[in-house]
Amino acid sequence: MSKNNEYILEKIDKQTSHSVHLSRTMMYKEIDLLISYMNDSEFDPPKIKKAIIEENCLSKKTLNNRKISFERLRSLYILDKESYIFQSFLYYWNCDTDGRRLLAFLLAYFRDFYVRISIPFILDIPYGEILSVEYLIEKLRYKTYENITEKTLQSLVRNLRSTFSQSGHLTGKVKKTRINPSLSSGAISFALLLGYLEGMRGELLFQSEYMKSIECSPERGYNFAYDASSRGWLDFKKAGNIVEVSFSNFTKQKRNKS
């Protein structure tokens, strides 16, 4: 990236092999409860740890479950106001209530190995068809990064199916049916920002893995970007084939709040 780029991609924030989904889902309910409980200024690991473990803000029954919840949520969502990516996530979370499920999914996708490698298999299922446990097990069986037991593989698949239900890619309690996730301007803004931080510019931002993971075509993405720009969530200009996206207004707003 150029020296005048205001953004620093926190490479350490993008997990390459670790996955919470070996034991948990993307934990949407928990991250929603946690953000509602905390003030924005309090998002540093010691305060969050106290809120989850000592104050039991997630209403977990055992101390061990509270500790595990803290560790898993940190792994998925960073939970540190010093992280630019988490700051941005929290900003869009507060601005766009309709987009919260996809915002959580995008950060989980960014952070979690198995969410990233499983999304193509989810998107391959036509709308209205059922995603079976057996299908996903067979697709993932030879893509695991470590030797896991059949029992763990089955647990992984159950957790992934739950995550894609929480994100809005699937619906149904037992039989998981493919649906189109509900898009929003905040979720699209965050997807574009993640691509921007990885060095993409122009039209490529609307073709990134993040946009594809939430099933947003470039055409729909442009419409959402216009709306987001009108709200001050990003800067967007399009003239013919020339597409410009930046986040200068967003950065100024954040600095004014800090």
Number of C-alpha atoms within 10 A of each C-alpha: 11 7 6 6 9 11 18 13 17 12 10 8 18 18 16 14 12 15 21 24 25 18 13 19 24 27 22 20 11 17 19 15 13 19 16 12 14 14 9 14 9 13 21 15 15 10 13 22 20 13 18 23 22 12 12 16 18 19 13 14 9 10 13 11 14 22 16 15 21 21 14 20 21 17 18 27 24 23 25 19 17 11 16 15 24 18 18 19 26 21 18 21 22 15 15 15 13 15 22 22 21 29 28 24 27 26 23 28 24 21 24 24 20 24 23 18 15 19 18 12 13 19 17 10 14 13 13 13 13 17 20 15 16 10 13 20 17 11 13 16 13 10 11 14 10 8 10 13 9 11 8 14 20 18 18 24 23 20 20 25 25 24 22 23 20 21 23 19 25 25 22 11 9 9 14 20 19 23 18 16 20 16 20 21 23 29 29 28 27 26 28 28 23 24 21 20 18 17 16 17 16 17 16 15 24 26 17 19 19 23 23 16 21 24 17 23 12 17 9 13 23 19 13 20 25 17 18 20 21 12 14 14 25 23 19 19 15 14 7 6 8 9 16 14 22 18 19 14 14 17 15 11 13 13 9 7 6 7
